[in-house]
Amino acid sequence: MPPFVETEEKDCTLRSRSTEQGEKHPDSRHPLYLGDWKRSIPYVDEDFARDDMDEPHLKRKHTILREHPEVEKLYGTDIRTFYVTAAINAIQLSIAYIFGKVWQPPIYIYALVAYFIGGTLTSMTGVVIHEACHCLVFKTKWMNRYFGLFANLALPVPIAQSFRRYHIEHHTWQGVEGMDPDLPLDWEKALIRGNALSKFLWIMIYPVMYVVRGAVMQKDRNLTPSKWEIINVVFTICADILIYRVCGLSGLLYLLTSLWFGYSLHPGAAHFVQEHYTFDDGQETYSYYGILNIPFMNIGYHNEHHDFQKIPWSKLPALRSLAQDYYDKLSYHTSWLMVHYKFIAQPSIGPQSRVIRTYDDHKKGRTLLGKMRQYDLRNKSTQASTTQ
């Protein structure tokens, strides 16, 4: 495992809980839900790693709630996300106006501002759009829909509503081949493999790949754009025309350059690699615990988010603290800079470093939920009788 992933010895305290009563848990992965599969290595393996069970998050959620029911108190929304977004839009549109109408800076100043300020704010916009798609900003679904459009204002490409659609599918079908839109395409695996230059260029075109993957899945599954995706396109075209007229072409290009930088080789975009590219055998989701979680609104807490999608960004650290006997026993990253560096430099990892499962295997794993409930009830009954 790479050195930037914490590898402290994982004691068997948790694993022993399932056998304390002499009865085997229905899911052998309990309680951390780490698989038995080996990660896929470029030039050694030809395809993704393959699992024969469902994704781990729903079951780990039930397991954590059984021991820590107080976690549900963290559910809710955070209106501060709206204020952060308003500030981002104000800053980005102001810079676009300055560069388009007030001052034409040297190209290196333009590029530096677009990368360090624009790229950072664009990455933060991706975070707030993510919050909106889980309805974690306002209490009603329609308000979060409109908020997604508002967050898309300073992005010259319609992202918010399509992201919502495909991101929810990613949560539902994580790793299921043909159904998880977050998985790299066949040509990405075959062409890029572990070559450093290819991986660098792949990260540089990652904004395009996000769109291409969605389009390919839409075609393969005969899907059509939703009403809200069409609204998003019309809204963005109108916003771009208005920005062009007010800020000029240079201002609009600043926003486009910021988008490109913020979704490619930028520290704030490293979470795209951090989240599900496998740096360890048996673990398909990773969190990042580092200082950049502060400006990027805890987007690094990815295991926590997948386990509990109803908890807003501001309370994810509290979730980790409550359930540290679970999350601290999973491997995690501590540097986004090293995530990008190691992903590019190490030939043993590449776009194929993901795990997949068939729909049938996913469904088979989900059928164990009923048996798990029965197991928990028997354990609860046994513990109650023991204390009497």
C-alpha positions as a Markdown table, in Angstrom:
| # | Residue | x | y | z |
|---|---|---|---|---|
| 1 | Met | 0.0 | 0.0 | 0.0 |
| 2 | Pro | 1.3 | 3.5 | -0.8 |
| 3 | Pro | 2.9 | 5.4 | 2.1 |
| 4 | Phe | 0.4 | 8.2 | 2.0 |
| 5 | Val | -2.4 | 5.9 | 3.0 |
| 6 | Glu | -2.5 | 5.2 | 6.7 |
| 7 | Thr | -1.7 | 1.6 | 7.5 |
| 8 | Glu | -1.8 | 1.3 | 11.2 |
| 9 | Glu | -2.4 | -2.2 | 12.5 |
| 10 | Lys | -6.1 | -3.0 | 12.5 |
| 11 | Asp | -6.8 | -5.0 | 15.6 |
| 12 | Cys | -9.5 | -7.7 | 15.6 |
| 13 | Thr | -11.7 | -6.0 | 18.2 |
| 14 | Leu | -14.5 | -5.2 | 15.7 |
| 15 | Arg | -14.3 | -8.5 | 13.9 |
| 16 | Ser | -14.6 | -10.5 | 17.2 |
| 17 | Arg | -17.9 | -8.9 | 17.9 |
| 18 | Ser | -19.8 | -10.9 | 15.3 |
| 19 | Thr | -18.7 | -14.2 | 17.0 |
| 20 | Glu | -18.9 | -13.3 | 20.6 |
| 21 | Gln | -22.3 | -15.0 | 20.9 |
| 22 | Gly | -21.1 | -18.1 | 19.0 |
| 23 | Glu | -23.2 | -17.3 | 16.0 |
| 24 | Lys | -21.6 | -16.4 | 12.6 |
| 25 | His | -22.8 | -13.1 | 11.1 |
| 26 | Pro | -24.7 | -13.5 | 7.8 |
| 27 | Asp | -22.2 | -11.3 | 6.0 |
| 28 | Ser | -18.7 | -12.5 | 6.5 |
| 29 | Arg | -17.4 | -8.9 | 5.9 |
| 30 | His | -19.0 | -7.6 | 9.1 |
| 31 | Pro | -18.4 | -5.1 | 10.6 |
| 32 | Leu | -16.0 | -3.1 | 8.4 |
| 33 | Tyr | -17.3 | -4.8 | 5.2 |
| 34 | Leu | -13.9 | -5.1 | 3.6 |
| 35 | Gly | -13.9 | -7.5 | 0.7 |
| 36 | Asp | -11.7 | -10.5 | -0.1 |
| 37 | Trp | -10.8 | -9.3 | -3.6 |
| 38 | Lys | -7.3 | -8.2 | -4.6 |
| 39 | Arg | -6.8 | -4.8 | -6.3 |
| 40 | Ser | -6.2 | -4.6 | -10.1 |
| 41 | Ile | -2.7 | -3.8 | -11.1 |
| 42 | Pro | -1.9 | -2.4 | -14.6 |
| 43 | Tyr | 0.3 | -4.7 | -16.7 |
| 44 | Val | -0.5 | -7.6 | -14.4 |
| 45 | Asp | -4.3 | -7.6 | -14.6 |
| 46 | Glu | -6.4 | -6.7 | -17.7 |
| 47 | Asp | -9.6 | -5.5 | -16.1 |
| 48 | Phe | -11.1 | -4.1 | -12.9 |
| 49 | Ala | -10.9 | -6.1 | -9.7 |
| 50 | Arg | -14.1 | -8.1 | -9.2 |
| 51 | Asp | -16.2 | -8.6 | -6.1 |
| 52 | Asp | -18.9 | -11.1 | -5.6 |
| 53 | Met | -20.9 | -9.1 | -3.0 |
| 54 | Asp | -22.8 | -5.8 | -2.8 |
| 55 | Glu | -21.2 | -2.4 | -2.0 |
| 56 | Pro | -20.3 | -2.0 | 1.7 |
| 57 | His | -21.9 | 1.2 | 2.7 |
| 58 | Leu | -25.5 | 0.4 | 3.4 |
| 59 | Lys | -24.6 | -2.5 | 5.6 |
| 60 | Arg | -21.9 | -0.6 | 7.5 |
| 61 | Lys | -24.5 | 2.2 | 8.0 |
| 62 | His | -26.9 | -0.3 | 9.7 |
| 63 | Thr | -24.1 | -1.7 | 11.8 |
| 64 | Ile | -23.0 | 1.7 | 13.0 |
| 65 | Leu | -26.5 | 2.8 | 13.8 |
| 66 | Arg | -27.0 | -0.4 | 15.9 |
| 67 | Glu | -24.1 | 0.7 | 18.1 |
| 68 | His | -24.4 | 4.5 | 17.7 |
| 69 | Pro | -28.1 | 5.4 | 17.3 |
| 70 | Glu | -27.2 | 9.0 | 18.2 |
| 71 | Val | -25.7 | 9.3 | 14.7 |
| 72 | Glu | -29.2 | 10.1 | 13.4 |
| 73 | Lys | -29.1 | 13.4 | 15.3 |
| 74 | Leu | -26.6 | 14.5 | 12.8 |
| 75 | Tyr | -29.1 | 14.3 | 9.9 |
| 76 | Gly | -30.3 | 17.5 | 8.4 |
| 77 | Thr | -29.3 | 20.5 | 6.2 |
| 78 | Asp | -26.9 | 23.4 | 6.5 |
| 79 | Ile | -28.0 | 26.8 | 5.1 |
| 80 | Arg | -24.5 | 28.1 | 5.3 |
| 81 | Thr | -23.8 | 26.3 | 2.1 |
| 82 | Phe | -26.0 | 28.9 | 0.4 |
| 83 | Tyr | -24.0 | 31.7 | 1.8 |
| 84 | Val | -20.7 | 30.1 | 0.7 |
| 85 | Thr | -22.1 | 29.7 | -2.8 |
| 86 | Ala | -23.3 | 33.3 | -3.0 |
| 87 | Ala | -19.8 | 34.4 | -2.0 |
| 88 | Ile | -18.2 | 32.1 | -4.7 |
| 89 | Asn | -20.5 | 33.4 | -7.4 |
| 90 | Ala | -19.8 | 37.0 | -6.4 |
| 91 | Ile | -16.0 | 36.6 | -6.4 |
| 92 | Gln | -15.9 | 34.6 | -9.7 |
| 93 | Leu | -18.2 | 37.0 | -11.6 |
| 94 | Ser | -16.3 | 40.0 | -10.2 |
| 95 | Ile | -13.0 | 38.6 | -11.5 |
| 96 | Ala | -14.6 | 37.8 | -14.8 |
| 97 | Tyr | -15.8 | 41.4 | -15.1 |
| 98 | Ile | -12.4 | 42.8 | -14.1 |
| 99 | Phe | -10.5 | 40.6 | -16.6 |
| 100 | Gly | -13.1 | 41.3 | -19.3 |
| 101 | Lys | -13.8 | 45.0 | -19.0 |
| 102 | Val | -11.4 | 46.7 | -16.6 |
| 103 | Trp | -7.9 | 45.1 | -16.9 |
| 104 | Gln | -6.4 | 42.8 | -19.4 |
| 105 | Pro | -3.6 | 41.1 | -17.3 |
| 106 | Pro | -0.5 | 39.4 | -18.7 |
| 107 | Ile | -1.2 | 35.8 | -19.6 |
| 108 | Tyr | 0.7 | 34.4 | -16.6 |
| 109 | Ile | -1.3 | 36.5 | -14.2 |
| 110 | Tyr | -4.5 | 35.4 | -15.9 |
| 111 | Ala | -3.4 | 31.7 | -15.6 |
| 112 | Leu | -2.3 | 32.0 | -12.0 |
| 113 | Val | -5.5 | 33.7 | -10.9 |
| 114 | Ala | -7.6 | 31.1 | -12.9 |
| 115 | Tyr | -5.7 | 28.2 | -11.2 |
| 116 | Phe | -5.3 | 29.3 | -7.6 |
| 117 | Ile | -8.5 | 31.4 | -7.2 |
| 118 | Gly | -10.8 | 30.3 | -10.0 |
| 119 | Gly | -9.8 | 26.6 | -9.8 |
| 120 | Thr | -10.2 | 26.6 | -6.1 |
| 121 | Leu | -13.6 | 28.3 | -6.1 |
| 122 | Thr | -14.8 | 26.0 | -9.0 |
| 123 | Ser | -13.8 | 22.9 | -7.0 |
| 124 | Met | -15.8 | 24.3 | -4.0 |
| 125 | Thr | -18.7 | 24.9 | -6.4 |
| 126 | Gly | -18.6 | 21.2 | -7.2 |
| 127 | Val | -18.9 | 20.5 | -3.5 |
| 128 | Val | -22.0 | 22.6 | -3.0 |
| 129 | Ile | -23.6 | 21.1 | -6.1 |
| 130 | His | -22.9 | 17.7 | -4.5 |
| 131 | Glu | -24.6 | 18.9 | -1.3 |
| 132 | Ala | -27.6 | 20.1 | -3.3 |
| 133 | Cys | -28.1 | 16.8 | -5.1 |
| 134 | His | -28.4 | 15.1 | -1.7 |
| 135 | Cys | -30.9 | 17.8 | -0.5 |
| 136 | Leu | -28.5 | 18.9 | 2.2 |
| 137 | Val | -28.9 | 22.7 | 1.7 |
| 138 | Phe | -32.6 | 23.2 | 2.0 |
| 139 | Lys | -35.3 | 20.9 | 3.4 |
| 140 | Thr | -37.4 | 20.7 | 0.2 |
| 141 | Lys | -36.3 | 18.9 | -3.0 |
| 142 | Trp | -37.4 | 21.7 | -5.3 |
| 143 | Met | -35.4 | 24.3 | -3.4 |
| 144 | Asn | -32.3 | 22.2 | -3.7 |
| 145 | Arg | -33.0 | 21.9 | -7.5 |
| 146 | Tyr | -33.1 | 25.7 | -7.8 |
| 147 | Phe | -30.1 | 26.1 | -5.6 |
| 148 | Gly | -28.2 | 23.7 | -8.0 |
| 149 | Leu | -29.0 | 26.1 | -10.8 |
| 150 | Phe | -27.8 | 29.0 | -8.7 |
| 151 | Ala | -24.5 | 27.2 | -7.9 |
| 152 | Asn | -24.1 | 26.6 | -11.7 |
| 153 | Leu | -24.2 | 30.3 | -12.4 |
| 154 | Ala | -20.5 | 30.9 | -12.5 |
| 155 | Leu | -19.8 | 27.6 | -14.3 |
| 156 | Pro | -20.2 | 28.1 | -18.1 |
| 157 | Val | -21.2 | 24.4 | -18.6 |
| 158 | Pro | -24.5 | 22.9 | -17.4 |
| 159 | Ile | -23.4 | 20.5 | -14.7 |
| 160 | Ala | -25.7 | 20.6 | -11.6 |
| 161 | Gln | -28.7 | 18.6 | -12.8 |
| 162 | Ser | -26.8 | 16.0 | -14.8 |
| 163 | Phe | -24.4 | 15.5 | -11.9 |
| 164 | Arg | -27.4 | 15.0 | -9.5 |
| 165 | Arg | -28.9 | 12.3 | -11.8 |
| 166 | Tyr | -25.7 | 10.4 | -12.3 |
| 167 | His | -24.3 | 10.8 | -8.8 |
| 168 | Ile | -27.4 | 9.4 | -7.2 |
| 169 | Glu | -27.1 | 6.4 | -9.6 |
| 170 | His | -23.5 | 6.1 | -8.5 |
| 171 | His | -24.6 | 5.8 | -4.8 |
| 172 | Thr | -27.3 | 3.3 | -5.7 |
| 173 | Trp | -25.2 | 1.1 | -8.0 |
| 174 | Gln | -21.6 | 1.6 | -6.7 |
| 175 | Gly | -19.4 | -0.7 | -8.7 |
| 176 | Val | -22.2 | -2.4 | -10.6 |
| 177 | Glu | -20.9 | -2.9 | -14.1 |
| 178 | Gly | -23.1 | -1.1 | -16.7 |
| 179 | Met | -24.9 | 0.9 | -14.0 |
| 180 | Asp | -22.4 | 2.9 | -12.1 |
| 181 | Pro | -21.6 | 6.0 | -14.2 |
| 182 | Asp | -18.5 | 6.8 | -12.2 |
| 183 | Leu | -16.6 | 3.8 | -13.6 |
| 184 | Pro | -13.9 | 4.4 | -16.3 |
| 185 | Leu | -14.8 | 3.3 | -19.8 |
| 186 | Asp | -13.1 | 0.4 | -21.5 |
| 187 | Trp | -10.8 | 2.5 | -23.6 |
| 188 | Glu | -9.6 | 4.4 | -20.5 |
| 189 | Lys | -8.4 | 1.1 | -19.0 |
| 190 | Ala | -6.9 | -0.3 | -22.2 |
| 191 | Leu | -5.1 | 2.9 | -23.4 |
| 192 | Ile | -3.9 | 4.5 | -20.2 |
| 193 | Arg | -3.0 | 1.6 | -17.9 |
| 194 | Gly | 0.0 | 2.5 | -15.6 |
| 195 | Asn | 1.8 | 4.9 | -18.0 |
| 196 | Ala | 2.7 | 8.1 | -16.1 |
| 197 | Leu | 2.3 | 10.5 | -19.1 |
| 198 | Ser | -1.0 | 8.9 | -20.1 |
| 199 | Lys | -2.3 | 9.2 | -16.6 |
| 200 | Phe | -1.2 | 12.9 | -16.4 |
| 201 | Leu | -3.0 | 13.7 | -19.7 |
| 202 | Trp | -6.0 | 11.7 | -18.5 |
| 203 | Ile | -6.3 | 13.8 | -15.4 |
| 204 | Met | -5.9 | 16.9 | -17.5 |
| 205 | Ile | -9.0 | 15.9 | -19.6 |
| 206 | Tyr | -11.0 | 14.7 | -16.6 |
| 207 | Pro | -13.6 | 17.5 | -17.0 |
| 208 | Val | -14.3 | 16.0 | -20.5 |
| 209 | Met | -14.4 | 12.4 | -19.3 |
| 210 | Tyr | -17.1 | 13.2 | -16.7 |
| 211 | Val | -19.3 | 14.4 | -19.6 |
| 212 | Val | -18.3 | 11.5 | -21.9 |
| 213 | Arg | -19.1 | 8.8 | -19.3 |
| 214 | Gly | -22.5 | 10.2 | -18.7 |
| 215 | Ala | -23.2 | 10.4 | -22.4 |
| 216 | Val | -22.0 | 6.8 | -23.1 |
| 217 | Met | -24.2 | 5.5 | -20.3 |
| 218 | Gln | -27.1 | 7.5 | -21.5 |
| 219 | Lys | -26.7 | 6.0 | -25.0 |
| 220 | Asp | -26.2 | 2.4 | -23.8 |
| 221 | Arg | -29.3 | 2.5 | -21.5 |
| 222 | Asn | -31.4 | 4.5 | -24.0 |
| 223 | Leu | -31.9 | 7.3 | -21.6 |
| 224 | Thr | -33.1 | 10.8 | -22.5 |
| 225 | Pro | -32.3 | 14.1 | -20.7 |
| 226 | Ser | -34.6 | 14.8 | -17.8 |
| 227 | Lys | -36.7 | 18.0 | -17.6 |
| 228 | Trp | -34.3 | 19.5 | -15.1 |
| 229 | Glu | -31.3 | 18.7 | -17.3 |
| 230 | Ile | -33.0 | 20.6 | -20.1 |
| 231 | Ile | -33.8 | 23.5 | -17.8 |
| 232 | Asn | -30.1 | 23.5 | -16.7 |
| 233 | Val | -28.9 | 23.7 | -20.3 |
| 234 | Val | -31.3 | 26.6 | -21.1 |
| 235 | Phe | -30.4 | 28.4 | -17.8 |
| 236 | Thr | -26.6 | 28.1 | -18.5 |
| 237 | Ile | -26.9 | 29.3 | -22.1 |
| 238 | Cys | -28.8 | 32.3 | -20.9 |
| 239 | Ala | -26.3 | 32.9 | -18.1 |
| 240 | Asp | -23.4 | 32.6 | -20.5 |
| 241 | Ile | -24.9 | 35.1 | -23.0 |
| 242 | Leu | -25.5 | 37.5 | -20.2 |
| 243 | Ile | -21.9 | 37.1 | -18.8 |
| 244 | Tyr | -20.5 | 37.5 | -22.3 |
| 245 | Arg | -22.4 | 40.8 | -22.7 |
| 246 | Val | -21.5 | 42.1 | -19.3 |
| 247 | Cys | -18.0 | 40.7 | -18.9 |
| 248 | Gly | -16.9 | 40.2 | -22.5 |
| 249 | Leu | -15.2 | 37.2 | -24.0 |
| 250 | Ser | -12.2 | 37.3 | -21.7 |
| 251 | Gly | -14.4 | 37.2 | -18.7 |
| 252 | Leu | -16.3 | 34.2 | -20.0 |
| 253 | Leu | -13.1 | 32.4 | -20.9 |
| 254 | Tyr | -11.8 | 33.1 | -17.4 |
| 255 | Leu | -14.7 | 31.1 | -16.0 |
| 256 | Leu | -14.2 | 28.3 | -18.5 |
| 257 | Thr | -10.4 | 28.2 | -17.6 |
| 258 | Ser | -11.3 | 28.1 | -13.9 |
| 259 | Leu | -13.6 | 25.1 | -14.6 |
| 260 | Trp | -10.9 | 23.3 | -16.5 |
| 261 | Phe | -8.2 | 23.9 | -13.8 |
| 262 | Gly | -10.6 | 23.1 | -10.9 |
| 263 | Tyr | -11.6 | 19.8 | -12.3 |
| 264 | Ser | -8.2 | 18.5 | -13.5 |
| 265 | Leu | -4.7 | 18.7 | -11.9 |
| 266 | His | -5.8 | 20.7 | -8.9 |
| 267 | Pro | -5.5 | 19.7 | -5.2 |
| 268 | Gly | -9.3 | 20.2 | -4.9 |
| 269 | Ala | -9.9 | 17.8 | -7.7 |
| 270 | Ala | -7.7 | 15.0 | -6.2 |
| 271 | His | -10.8 | 13.7 | -4.4 |
| 272 | Phe | -12.0 | 12.2 | -7.8 |
| 273 | Val | -9.0 | 9.8 | -7.5 |
| 274 | Gln | -9.0 | 9.5 | -3.7 |
| 275 | Glu | -12.6 | 8.3 | -3.4 |
| 276 | His | -12.8 | 5.0 | -5.2 |
| 277 | Tyr | -9.4 | 4.1 | -6.8 |
| 278 | Thr | -8.2 | 1.1 | -4.9 |
| 279 | Phe | -4.9 | 1.6 | -3.0 |
| 280 | Asp | -5.5 | -1.4 | -0.8 |
| 281 | Asp | -6.9 | -4.9 | -1.3 |
| 282 | Gly | -10.6 | -5.3 | -0.3 |
| 283 | Gln | -11.3 | -1.6 | 0.3 |
| 284 | Glu | -13.2 | 0.3 | -2.5 |
| 285 | Thr | -13.8 | 3.7 | -0.8 |
| 286 | Tyr | -11.3 | 6.0 | 0.9 |
| 287 | Ser | -11.5 | 9.1 | 3.0 |
| 288 | Tyr | -9.1 | 12.0 | 3.1 |
| 289 | Tyr | -8.3 | 13.6 | 6.5 |
| 290 | Gly | -6.2 | 16.6 | 5.9 |
| 291 | Ile | -6.2 | 20.4 | 6.2 |
| 292 | Leu | -7.8 | 21.0 | 2.8 |
| 293 | Asn | -11.0 | 19.7 | 4.1 |
| 294 | Ile | -11.5 | 23.1 | 5.6 |
| 295 | Pro | -11.8 | 25.2 | 2.3 |
| 296 | Phe | -13.3 | 22.2 | 0.4 |
| 297 | Met | -16.1 | 21.7 | 3.0 |
| 298 | Asn | -15.1 | 18.2 | 4.1 |
| 299 | Ile | -15.5 | 16.5 | 0.7 |
| 300 | Gly | -12.7 | 14.3 | 1.8 |
| 301 | Tyr | -14.9 | 12.4 | 4.3 |
| 302 | His | -16.0 | 10.0 | 1.6 |
| 303 | Asn | -16.6 | 6.8 | 3.5 |
| 304 | Glu | -18.6 | 8.8 | 6.0 |
| 305 | His | -20.6 | 10.4 | 3.3 |
| 306 | His | -21.4 | 7.1 | 1.5 |
| 307 | Asp | -22.4 | 5.5 | 4.7 |
| 308 | Phe | -24.7 | 8.4 | 5.8 |
| 309 | Gln | -25.9 | 10.5 | 2.8 |
| 310 | Lys | -28.3 | 12.5 | 5.0 |
| 311 | Ile | -25.5 | 14.2 | 7.0 |
| 312 | Pro | -24.4 | 17.6 | 5.7 |
| 313 | Trp | -20.7 | 18.4 | 5.1 |
| 314 | Ser | -20.4 | 20.4 | 8.4 |
| 315 | Lys | -21.2 | 17.3 | 10.6 |
| 316 | Leu | -19.2 | 14.6 | 8.9 |
| 317 | Pro | -16.2 | 15.1 | 11.3 |
| 318 | Ala | -18.6 | 14.6 | 14.2 |
| 319 | Leu | -19.8 | 11.3 | 12.5 |
| 320 | Arg | -16.2 | 10.1 | 12.3 |
| 321 | Ser | -15.6 | 11.0 | 15.9 |
| 322 | Leu | -18.8 | 9.1 | 17.0 |
| 323 | Ala | -17.9 | 6.0 | 15.0 |
| 324 | Gln | -14.1 | 6.2 | 15.1 |
| 325 | Asp | -13.9 | 2.5 | 16.1 |
| 326 | Tyr | -15.0 | 1.9 | 12.5 |
| 327 | Tyr | -13.6 | 4.7 | 10.4 |
| 328 | Asp | -10.1 | 4.8 | 12.0 |
| 329 | Lys | -9.7 | 1.2 | 11.1 |
| 330 | Leu | -10.1 | 1.8 | 7.4 |
| 331 | Ser | -7.2 | 3.0 | 5.3 |
| 332 | Tyr | -7.3 | 6.7 | 4.4 |
| 333 | His | -5.4 | 9.5 | 2.7 |
| 334 | Thr | -3.7 | 12.4 | 4.4 |
| 335 | Ser | -2.5 | 14.4 | 1.4 |
| 336 | Trp | -4.3 | 15.3 | -1.8 |
| 337 | Leu | -1.0 | 16.4 | -3.4 |
| 338 | Met | 0.4 | 12.9 | -2.8 |
| 339 | Val | -2.8 | 11.3 | -4.1 |
| 340 | His | -2.2 | 12.9 | -7.5 |
| 341 | Tyr | 1.6 | 12.4 | -7.4 |
| 342 | Lys | 1.4 | 8.7 | -6.5 |
| 343 | Phe | -1.5 | 8.0 | -8.9 |
| 344 | Ile | 0.5 | 9.4 | -11.8 |
| 345 | Ala | 4.0 | 8.2 | -10.8 |
| 346 | Gln | 3.2 | 4.6 | -9.6 |
| 347 | Pro | 2.8 | 2.1 | -12.5 |
| 348 | Ser | 0.9 | -0.2 | -10.2 |
| 349 | Ile | -2.2 | 2.0 | -10.2 |
| 350 | Gly | -4.3 | 3.5 | -13.0 |
| 351 | Pro | -7.9 | 3.9 | -14.3 |
| 352 | Gln | -8.4 | 0.2 | -14.0 |
| 353 | Ser | -7.8 | 0.3 | -10.3 |
| 354 | Arg | -11.4 | 0.1 | -9.4 |
| 355 | Val | -13.7 | -2.8 | -8.3 |
| 356 | Ile | -16.8 | -4.0 | -10.1 |
| 357 | Arg | -19.6 | -6.5 | -9.4 |
| 358 | Thr | -22.4 | -7.9 | -11.4 |
| 359 | Tyr | -26.0 | -6.8 | -10.8 |
| 360 | Asp | -26.8 | -10.4 | -9.7 |
| 361 | Asp | -24.0 | -10.4 | -7.1 |
| 362 | His | -25.0 | -7.0 | -5.9 |
| 363 | Lys | -28.6 | -8.2 | -5.5 |
| 364 | Lys | -27.4 | -11.4 | -3.8 |
| 365 | Gly | -25.5 | -9.4 | -1.3 |
| 366 | Arg | -28.5 | -7.2 | -0.6 |
| 367 | Thr | -30.7 | -10.2 | 0.2 |
| 368 | Leu | -28.6 | -10.7 | 3.4 |
| 369 | Leu | -30.1 | -7.5 | 4.9 |
| 370 | Gly | -33.1 | -9.4 | 6.2 |
| 371 | Lys | -30.9 | -12.1 | 7.8 |
| 372 | Met | -28.8 | -9.3 | 9.3 |
| 373 | Arg | -31.9 | -7.8 | 11.0 |
| 374 | Gln | -32.9 | -11.2 | 12.4 |
| 375 | Tyr | -29.3 | -11.7 | 13.6 |
| 376 | Asp | -29.4 | -8.3 | 15.4 |
| 377 | Leu | -32.8 | -9.1 | 17.0 |
| 378 | Arg | -31.5 | -12.4 | 18.3 |
| 379 | Asn | -28.4 | -10.7 | 19.7 |
| 380 | Lys | -30.5 | -8.0 | 21.3 |
| 381 | Ser | -32.7 | -10.7 | 22.8 |
| 382 | Thr | -29.8 | -12.6 | 24.1 |
| 383 | Gln | -28.2 | -9.6 | 25.6 |
| 384 | Ala | -31.4 | -8.6 | 27.3 |
| 385 | Ser | -31.9 | -12.0 | 28.9 |
| 386 | Thr | -28.2 | -12.0 | 30.1 |
| 387 | Thr | -28.7 | -8.7 | 31.9 |
| 388 | Gln | -31.8 | -9.8 | 33.7 |
